[in-house]
Amino acid sequence: MNYDVIVIGTGPGGYVAAIRASQLGLKVAVVERSELGGICLNWGCIPTKSLLKSASVFEYLKHAADYGVKIEGEASADFEAMVKRSRGVADGMSSGIQYLFKKNKIEVIKGTGKLLGNKKVEVTTESNEKQEYQADHILLATGARSRQLPNLPQDGEKVIGYRKALTLDKKPESMIVVGSGAIGSEFAYFYNAIGVDVTLVEYLPNIVPVEDEEVSKQLGRSFKKSGIKVMTGAEVTKVDTTGDKVKAVIKTKKGEQEFEADVVLSAVGITPNLENLGLEEVGVKVENGRVKVDEYYKTSVEGVYAIGDIVPGQALAHVASAEGIICVEKIAGHNPEALNYNNIPGCTYTVPEVASVGMTEKAAKEAGHELKVGKFPFSASGKASAAGHKEGFVKLIFDAKYGELLGAHMIGANVTEMIAELVTARKLETTGHELIKAVHPHPTMSEAVMEAAAAAYDEVIHI
């Protein structure tokens, strides 16, 4: 039962770390108490994108006439079939992880892992049997779960979290979504698109509050245009689930109002899974609810490491994967570059999509930079017009003195695919002039990147 590396948790941090460790010649085992692939693959990133694709196809059908396509009869959303497809996609991906583990000779240990000290892990099976395993290096990648608020207790029926939102038995007629981060906004879009009366409640002044203010306001306009009731600067103070519907009291600057809905979806963030890991017993330090680690993810205990949602940094799947690779490469004796958390892309898969990297305009000004800001609207893009997706824009923020790309902010069709260009540009310290002179293919949505850079330097052609 001896290994070089034991990884506890097989989400996008854990399974990627395990595979990379095996590629580097290490003997690896993973411990998983639930489905392989973790929350992202089974209950997050992948199944939500499946539902969003179904909503997108449905919206295309509703607007087929705009593209010169005639459809006899009226299209309808088969909610149960959409959910079934989503679960099938997730199950297929989970089976793919099992194949990758087998291919890379990684042992899968089913059960709940706990640190024992002295480089040992105790695994408790569903039948409550316990077995000890030993490894020179133990990597914690246990992820997170939906955050519970005292004034919004989840009962799994009328007040739900994201997991239940993926598998409702039937389509509700009305829904209140609390929290407008990526999770809340994506579910608000999906349920609205298939005909649910959606109210989106955000405590802060703008929805998707981590984004540049112009992007947030544009998404708010798009949501309202599509029929979502958007309430910002608002808070759900209490809910009553005793009746047939949920009664939610929402407090705004104008006072308190009572709203009714079939379901309230709480999407107000996540809570790291740190319980029952044996952290205190073995001396792993935790600060502000996260495991304290160095730049290569070593904890305060020799031979114990932590990555993903349980450590400081953005709680994103691609961040966890990058952390896992860096961690095991360091364990294997390589010299990986530490992760630059200022160059992590964020994506929200609504319609229109939102994608960004780096500083917002407000943050760049507060940091003391003199700025050159370029913005190119998709309404001026030939490809966007041809595709019927003219909403949104690309906004680039440059340091005026050195031409450094400080931030990139996009809202529009396919921008989650476009943002990687700007992540790479920032990684390579590309300047605004270099972006302008990098020839982009025509007609494409990505031309807007070149045009936005040109707009910052008063060289834009098409606006």
N, C-alpha and C positions, 0 to 999 in steps of 0.2 A: 504493500500500500504506500510505497514511497514514490514521490514525483519531484520533478524540478519545479513545476508550477502547478498550483491549484487555483482555479478561478471560480469564485462564488458568484453566480449570476450569469445568464447567457443572453443578455440584451445586446444592443449594438456596441456596447463597450466590451462586455465580457467575451462574446463569441469571437469578435474580431481579434482581441488580445490573445485568446487561446490559439486561434489559427496562426497568427503571426509567430507566437512562441514556438509552435510546432515546426513552422517553416525554418526557424532558426536552430533547430536540432534539439529542442528541449522536450522532455517527457511531460505531457500535460494531461490534466483531468479537469473537468468542469463539474460544478455542483449546481443543480437546478431543481427547485421545488415545484415549478409549474411548467408552462410550455417553453420549448426551446425558441430562442429569439426574443424573449422578454416582452415587455409592454409595447415597445415601438412596433415590433413586427406583428404581434398578435392583437394588441388592443390600442394601438396608437397610430404611428405614421402610416403604415401600409393599409390597414382596413379603412381608415378615414379617407385616404386618397382614392380608394375604390368607390366609396360612397360619393365622393365629390365628382368622380368621373361619371357615375350614373346620373347625377344631377346635371352635369354639363351636357351629356347626350340628350337628356330630356329637354333642356332649354333649347338646344339646337333644333330639336323636332318642333317645338312650339314656334320657333322663328324660321322654319324651313322656307316659308314663302319669301322671306327677305333675301334668300339666296336663289330664288327662281325654282324652288322645288315644291311640287304640289303633293300633299299627302291627303288621301281620302280618310275622312273621319278625324277624330280628335285623339291626340296622344294622351296617355295617362301614366302616372307614376305607380308602378307596382312596388310598394315599399318593402313587402316581405321578400320579393325576389332580389331587390337591391341589397338587403341585409344578407341574404343567402349568398349572393355573389361575393360580397365583401368578406364573409367568413371563409369562403372557399379560397379566395386569394391569400388570406392570412395563413390558412392551413397548408397551402402549397408552399409558401415561403418557409414556414416552420419545418416542413419535411426537407426543404433544401438545406437548412442548417444541419439537420441530422446527417444528410449526405456529406456535407463538408467536414463534419467532425469525423465521420468514418474514413473519408479520404485522407485526412491529416492525422489519423491514428490517435485521436483524442478520446479519452474515456469519459463517458457521461455517467455521473453519479446522481441518481434521483433522490431528492430529499432536501432538507433544510440545513444549511451549513452554519457552523458556529466556531469561532476561534477558541482554542484551548490554551494557547501559549506554547512555548517550546516548539514552534513551527508545526503545530498539529491542528487539524480541523476535525470537528465532530459533526457527522451527518446523521440526522434523524429522519427516518423514512415515514411514509404515511401510516404504516402499522406500528409506529413508535419504536422501532428497532434503532439502535445506535451503533455506529461504526466509526472508528478513528482512522484518519489518513494523515500522512506526513508529507511535507514539501519544503524545500529550501525557500520558496517564495510563494506567498499566498496573496492573491489579488482580489480585493472586494469590489464587486461591480453589481450591487444589489438594486440600483435604480430608485424609483420613487413611485408614489401613488397620488391619487387625487386629494388635494388639500381639503380638510373639513373645517367649516366655519361654525362657531357656536350658535350664531343666529340663523344658520342655514344647514341644519342637520340633515344628512342624506339618509332617506329610508329605502332607497333603491326602487321606489315605485313612483311617487309624486315629486320627490326631490332626489335627483340622480346625479351621478358623476359621468365622466366621459365613457367609461366601460359600458354602462347601461345604455347610454345614448347610441352606442353602436349596435345594440341588439334588442331594441324595443320590440315588443310583440306586434304592435300595430302603430300606424302613423297617428300621432296626436293631432288634434285640430289646432291647438295653440301651445306655445312654449315661451317661457321666459328664460333667456340665457344670461347668467350673471358672470361677468368678466369677458373682456373683449380682446384678450391676447390671441395667439394663434389658434388655440383649441376652441375658445368661445366663438371667435369670428368664423372659423371654418364650419362649425356646427350650425351657427346662425344662418350662414349662406346655404348650407345643404338643406336644412329643414324648410327654409323659406322657398327655395327653388322647387321643392316638390309639393308646395301648396299649404304648408303650415303657417299659421299666423304667429310671427316671431317678434318678440320684444328683446332688444339687446341692452343690457344695463352695465354701464361702466362707471366706476367710482371716480376716475380721473377725468380731466377736461376733454380728452380726445380718446377715440377708440384706437386699438393697436398702439398703446401709449409709448412703447419703446421706439416707435418709428419716427422719422422726420415729420414735423407738424403738417407740412403740405401734403404728405402721403396720407396721414391720418384723416385729414379733412376730406381729401378726395375719396377715400374708401367710405367715409361717412355719407358723402353725397351719393355714391354708387349704391350703398345699402338702402338708403331712403328711397331712391328711385326705384329699386326693386321691390319695395314694399315692407322692408324691415323697419320697425319702430326703434329708433336709436335714442337712448337716454344716457347722456354723459353728465358727470358731476352728480351721479345718483348712487344710492346705496339701498340694498334690500335689508331692512332692519329686522323683519320677522316674517315667518310664513305660518299659515294655518292649513294643515292637511286633513282636517277632520271631515270636510265635506267631499262632495263628488269631485270638485276641482280644488286646486291649490289657490289660496288667497295670499298674495304677497304684498306687504307694505313697502313701498319704495319712497325713500326720502330724497327730495331735491331741494334746490334753493327756494322753490315756491312752497315748500312744505311737504307733507306726506300724502300719498295717494295709494289707494288699494287697487291692485290688479288681480284678475283671475286668469288661470291657465290650466291646461291639463297636466303640464309637467314644468317643473323648474329645473334647469340644468346648471349645476354649479361648476364653473370653469375658472376658478380663482387661484389657480396655481397648483403646485405639487408639494408633497412632503417626502423627504428622503426616507428610504427604508433602512433605518439604523437599529431598530429594535431587535433584541435577542441574537445579536451577532457576537456577543462577548467582548465588546469594545472596552467597557470599563474594567472588566475582569483582567484583561491582558495589558491595559494601559494605553490603548490607542486614544490620542487626544482628539476631542471634538470641540469646535468653536463655532458659535452662532448656528448650530444645527447642521454643520457640515464637518466631515473628517478633515483634519489639518494635514496637508501634504506638502512636500517640496516640489520643485519644478519637474521632477521625474516621478512624482506620485508615491514617494516613500512616506509612510506614516511615522509616528513617533516610536514605533516598535520595529526593531530590526526584522526584516524578512516579510513585513506586512505592507501592502500597498492598497491604494484606493483610487478609483476613477469614476467618471460619469456624474450622475445627478447627486451623489452623496458627497462630492467635494465642491469647493468654490468654483465658480465659472458658469458659463451658460449651460442650462439644462437642455441640451440638444443632442440628438442621436449622433450627428457627425462629429460633435465635440468629444463625446464618449469614445467613439471609434479612434479618433486621432490620439486621445490620451492613452488608450490601451496599447496602441502600436508603439508610441514613444516609451511607455513604461517597460514593455517586455524587451524592446530593443536595448534599453539601458541595462536591464537584467542580464541580457545575453552578452554584454560586454561591448556593445556598439556605442557610438557617441552621437545620439540623435539630437537634433535641434529642439529646444524647448518650444512649446506651443505659444504662438502669439495670439492672445485672446482678443486683441484689438482688430484682428483680421478674420473674424468668424462671420460667415454669412448667416442671415436669418431669413426664413421664408414663411409666408402665409399663403395657403393654397385656396383662397377665396376666388370669386370672379368679381372684379379683376384681381389678379394675383399681386402679392406684395413681396419685394425682396430688397435686402439692403446689406451693406457692410461698412464698417468704419463709423466715423463721427457724423452726427446730425449737424445741420447748419448751426443750430443753437449751441450745441456742445463745442463746436469748433470756434465759435465766437467767444464763448466763455473761457476757452483755453488760450485766448489771446492771439489767435491767428488772424492775419489779414487774408481775406478770401476773394477768390474768383469763383462764382457760381454759375453753372450752365444748366439750362433746362430745355428739353426738347419734348414737345407733346406728340403723342401717337396720332393725334388728329392730322398731323402733317406727314405721317408715314404712309407711303404707298402700300406697303405690305399690310399694315394695320387696317387701312381702308378696304383693301381687297378681302381681308379676312372677316371684316365686319366687327372689328374690335378696336375702336378708335379712342376708348377711354384711357386716361392715364398719361404717364410721362416718365422720362428718365431725368434724374437730377444728379449732377456731379459737383462735388465741392473740392476745390483745389486751394492749396496754400499759395497766396499771390507771389510770395518772394521766391520760392524754390520750385513751384509747379507740382509739388507732391499731391497725389490724390488722397485727400483726407477721408472722404466718404462718398458712397454711391447709394442712391435711393430710387427705387423703381416701383411703379404701380401700372399694371396692364397685363395683357395676355402674354403668357409664356415667360414672364420676367424671372421666374424661379430658375429657368434654364439659362438665362442670360447673365445672372449675377456672377457666375464663376469667372467670367472674363475679367471682371473688376477685382475679384479676390486675387487672381493671378497677377493682375497689373500692380496691385498694392504690394504683393509679395516681392515682385521684381523691381519695386520702386520706380514704376513707369510714370512719366510726367504727362501733363495735359497735352503738350505738343506732340509727344510720341503717340498718344491715343488718336489725335487728329490725323496724323500721317499714316497710321495703320489702316490700310484699305479694307473696308468692310463690304461684304457682298450686297448687291442690290437685286431685287428688293428683299429686305429682311427686316425683322423687328430690331435686330442688333445694330442696324445702322444708327438707331437713336442714340447709342452710346457715343459713337464718333461725332454725331451732330451736337449732342449735349456738351461734349468737350470743346467743340468748335464755338458753341454759344458762349462758353465761359471766357473765350479769348476774342470775342467779336468777329469770328470767322464763319459763323453758321450760314449755310446756303439756303436751306429750305424753309425758313421762317423769317 
